[in-house]
Structures are given as C-alpha cells and as structure tokens.
Amino acid sequence: MSYDLESRLVVGVSSRALFDLSGENEIFERDGVEAYCRYQVEHENEILRPGPGFPLIKALLNLNHLPGNEGCVEVIIMSRNSPDTSLRVFNAISHYGLNITRAVLASGASLAPYLEAFRTDLFLSAYEDDVQSAIDSNIAAGIICSDGIHTYDCEHQIRQIRIAFDGDAVLFSDESEQIFREHGLEAFEENERRNAGNPLQAGPFARFLKTLSQLQKNFAAKEAPIRTALVTTRSAPAHERVIRTLRAWNVRIDEVFFLGGVQKTAVLKAFGAHIFFDDQLVHTRAAAEVVPAARVPYKNKEPDDG
C-alpha cells in the first residue's frame, strides 16, 4: 500500500530554512556553485547549526507523538541542492533526531512542480522564486527571514506551537488592501463597512489555517498544542468583515489583534510567535528581531521595503 499524504499536514522546508547555511550561501554567491558543492562535500561531517525554521519544524514533528495524532504531520526536505551535496543536511537531521525521511533534491531546478505533487500545505524557503511560484499556485509559502538576532536552542521543547498571521494578502486576498493603496484609508474603511456581511476572498494561507483549525478540533481549547493569532493593522470599522469571514469559513483562530497602525513587534513578542507570516518586508524585517518571521510575496506584488 502506498504512503498516503492526503490526510496529513505536509510541510516542505528548504535546507537553508531548517539549518544555518548563511556562511555556505556566501560561498555560493561569491565563488559559484562548484565552490559551494566542493565545500559541502568537504565539510559533510560537520554538523550544521539550527536555522530560523528549526524550532517550528521540530515542534510540528513532535505533534506526531501525541495520542491519536500519530503521523499527522509530514515534513519533507525540498532543496535545490544536488543529491551529492545533501549528505551534510541528512547528517544534521540525524544528529538532531528529526524524523524527516523524505526529500526532493532538484540540483538547481525549480521546486514549484513538486510542491503540488507532494500535496504541500506549507512551504518555507529562503529562495524567493520558489516561494513566489508556490504562492502563485495557491500554496501557503513564506521566504523565511535569516537576519534576525536569534540563537536556536535545539534542546528546547515547544509545548504549544504559536503561529501568527497578517490578514490582507496572507489569510485573505488583497482586494481590500488594493483599495487602501489606490484610494486611501477613508475609501478602504467605507468599502469594509459596506461589505461587512460579505466574506473576504481567501488568500494563500486560508487553506493552511483551515488545516490547523481541523487539527485543533482534536483537543480541548486549553489543551490544544497549536495556538493561532491574527495580527493586522486593521481596526474598527474594518474589523467586522474579518470576524464574519472567519465565521463563514468555520475556522478557529485563538487571538486577534486589530492594531490600527500600532507596531506589530511588541504584540508578536508578547504572543510568543514561533513564526509570523506577513506580506510586507517592513513588518517581517522588524518582527524578525524578536520572533521568527517569513514574508509572503502575494501574487507577484512588489515587496514594501518601508
């Protein structure tokens, strides 16, 4: 019988998202692919340090040990590395005791076709082209920030996974955000007030949120191993449409913050996010100073660099 991915939460993660390959990437950028490959082979017995996605991936894999949820999460390494240079990554996976057994090793080719083939629910990578292709295929994906101030404790056990999302262009489409960009705040608020009863269209992370919500339903509210938050610059009167949209989707989201322009960083730190997804670079860059963050490049939209 074949291995069924249909009923599992499938997370694709690149080697640069899972491990700290900043130095190796510098070699690649400076000296080219041959020098990079040679370095990886020569150092394949040196264990890589955990990277920005490591705590989240480890915690997601730990869900498989909870009674009644065995095998609910599948993590797959999806990398542009060649098979010959991948041994160092697999050695690190084994060293840290991560139950990751499947991989896509594309030798520089695009990973986009394989995301749908593996029924990927979430893709984390440092390579923008692959993330953009995933988003354009309506797969939740983020360019993980690797320039924060964090050190990652591989021994720390996360007891409750905390995932935070921006709203427009992440959980929802950017239909309302476009009105704000083109016509300003007053037009945006009037549109949201007029359409308060009409659910927002789904964004690239809507399906992922629904999958998380289904997992949460296996537990009592106070015992759920996953806690979610919406952290948005919206405020009243633009709040009602959001609440009614989540209600229409029949999804559970544990905490919502309507910030109305207040800086997101302090709230994300207080929430204790293990990952924060936002479409704007100005927000992910600031957030990465206190929590792991990933930028969502919504439908080829140019990033707002602040």
N, C-alpha and C positions, 0 to 999 in steps of 0.2 A: 504493500500500500504506500502511495506517495505521501510525502510530508505536506500537510495542509497549512497554508499561510492565511487562509480566508478568515479564520476565527481569531487570529492573533493581532496584537498591536505590533506592527512591523516598523522598526526604526532603522534607517540607513544612516551610517556615520562614517565620515572620511577619517583617514588616519591622522590628519592634521587637526581635526576637531577633537578626536579622542586623546591624542598624545601631543606633547610639546615638541613640535618639529620646526620651531622658529629658526634655529641655527641651520638646520638642514635646508630649509627653504631659502635662506640667504645664499647658501652654496648653489642651489638650483638657479636662483635669479642672477647671481654674479658669474658663475662658471659654466652653467648649462647642464643639460640632462645627463650627459655622460659622467661628469664630475660628481653629480648628485648620486647616481646609481653606484658609482665606484665607492663613494663614502659610505653609503648604506650597507653595502656588502662587507666592507672592511670593518664596520662597527656593529654588525648584526647581533653580536653577543653582548653589547652594551644596552642595558635596559632603558627605554625611553621614560621620561617623567610624565606624569599625568598632565593632560591638557584641559582646556576650558570646558569640554563636554564630558570629561571623565566622571565627575560626581553624579551627573544626571543619568548617564548610561549605566553606571554601577547600581544606582538606586532602582532604575527601571528593571534591570535584570533580577534584582532581589525580590521583585513582586512575584516572580515565578516560584518562590519558596513559601508563599502564603497559602494556607489550606484552602482548597477549592479553586485556586488560581494557577495551578501548576502549568507552565508552558504558555501563559497568556501573553508574554512579551517575547518577540524575536528580534535580536539585534544583528545586523549584517554589516560587515565592513564593506564599504563601497569606495574604491580608491582608484585614482589614475596611475598608481604605481604599477610596475610590472610584477609578474609573479616572482622574478629573480630578486627583486629588491624588497619583497614583502615579508621576508623571514623575520626581520627585526621587529615589525609590528606584531606578528604572531608570537614571537618570543615574549614581548611585553604583555600581551593578552594573557598568556600562560602564567607569567610571573605574578600578575595581579589577581589571578584566579577569576577572570571574567569568562562567563560561559558564552563565548562567541565562537561559533564553529563554521559559519557560512561567510563567504566573501565574494565580491565582484572586483577583479583586478584587471583594469581596462587598458593598461600600457599607454596612457596618454589620450585614449579615445574618450568621447563624451559618455557620461554615465546616464544621461537622460533616458535612453530607451530601456534601461534595466530597472529603473525605478517603478515603472508600471508593471513590468514583468514579475517583480517580486512583491507586488501589491503594497508598496511602501506607504505608510501613513505619515511618517515624519522623516525628513532628510536634513542632516546637519553637516555642513561642509564649510571650508574656508575658501572654496573656489567658486567665484560668483557666477560664472557661466552655467555650471551645473545646477546651482540653486535657482537661477533665473529660468532655466529650462523646466525645472520641477514646478515652479510657481505657474509658469505658462501652461502646464499640464494639469493644473488644479491639485497639485500635491503640496501639502504643507512642507515648507523648507525655509531654512534660515542660514545666512552667512554668519558663522559664529565669530564673535569678537575675540581676538587673541592678544589684545594690547591692554588688558586690564591690569590690576595690581595684585591679582590673586596668586596664592600658592595653594595647591590642591593636595589635601591630606588623603592619601589612598586608603588609610585605615579607618577613616571616619565613616560611620554608618548613618545614613539619612533615614530617619524614622518615618517622615512624611514628605513626599515629593511635592514641591511647591512650584507651580508653573503660572507665569503671569503673561497676559496678552494685552496688546493695544487693541483698539476697536476697529476703526475705519482703516481699510486696506490690509487688515490682518484677519480678524474674525469676520468682519463684514466687507462688502465690496467698497470701492472708493467713490461710489456715486454721490454721496453727500459731501465728502471731502473735496470733490471737484467743484461743487457749488461754492464752498468756502474759498477755495483757491481763486476761482474766477470772479466771484461777486462779493465776497466778504462775509463777515460774521453775521450781519443782520439778515442777509438773504439766506444763509445757512440755517439760522435759527427759525426763520419763518417757514422754510421748507420742512424742517423736522417737526414743527408744531402742526403744520397742515397734514403731514403724513404720519402722525404719531401712531395711527392704527394700522399702518401698512408695514409689514416686516421688511427689514433691510435685506438686500440680497446677500447671499453667502459669499464670504471671502475665502482665501486659500486655506485658512486654519479652521474653518467651520466644521469640516468633517472630522478633523483631529479632535476638536473639542467634544464633538458628539461621541467619539470613540472613548475618550477619557470619561465622559459622563456615564457611559454604559458600564465601564469598569467600576466607577464609584458606587453604582447601584448595588454592587455585590456586598457592600459594607454599610453598617450603620454610620450616620453622619459623623459622629465623634470618633469613629474608628477607621475612617477611610484613609488609605495610605497615600492618596493623592488629594491635594487641595489646589484649587484654581482661583485666579483673580483676573478681573478686567481692570486695567489701569489706563484710563482715557482722559484726554484733555476736554472732552465734552462736559457740559454742566447743564442744569436746568435752563431753558425748557427742552434741551435736546436729549434729556435723559429717558423720557417716556418711551420713545421709539425703540431704544436699546432694550429696555426691560421687556417690552411687548414682543420684540424679536426673539429674545432668549426663551420667553414663554411659548411662543409659537413653535420653536424648534424642540421644545420639551427637553432642554438641557439644564444641567445643574452647573451653576458657577457659584463658588462659595463666597467670594468677596468682590465687591465692585467699588471702584474709586472714580467719582466724577470730579476731576481736578480743576476744570475751568482755567487752564493755563498755569496752575501751580506746578513746579518742577517735580518730575516723577521719581527722582533718585531716592529721596528720603523715604517715600512710601514703599518703594521696592525693597529697600534695605530693611524697613520695619516688617514687611511681609515675609522677608527671608526667601526671596525667589531663588530657585536653583537654575532657572532660565527665564529670560524675559524676551518676548518677541515684539518687535516694533518695525514699522516700515521706514522710519526716518533716522538717518545717521546721527543727527543731533541728539536724539534720545538714546539710541543704543550706545553711542560713544560715552555719554555721561553715565548711563546705567552700568556699563562695564567696569566702572571704577569701584562699584560696590557689590554687584552680583553678575553672574554670567549672563551674557546677552547675545542676541542674534538678530541681524537685520533681515527683513522680509522685502525683497525687491519686487514690489507689486507690479505685475504686468508691464514690464519694461519702463516703469516710471523712473525718471532720474532721481537719485537719492538727494534728499535735502541735507546739505552738509552744514547747515547752520550759518 
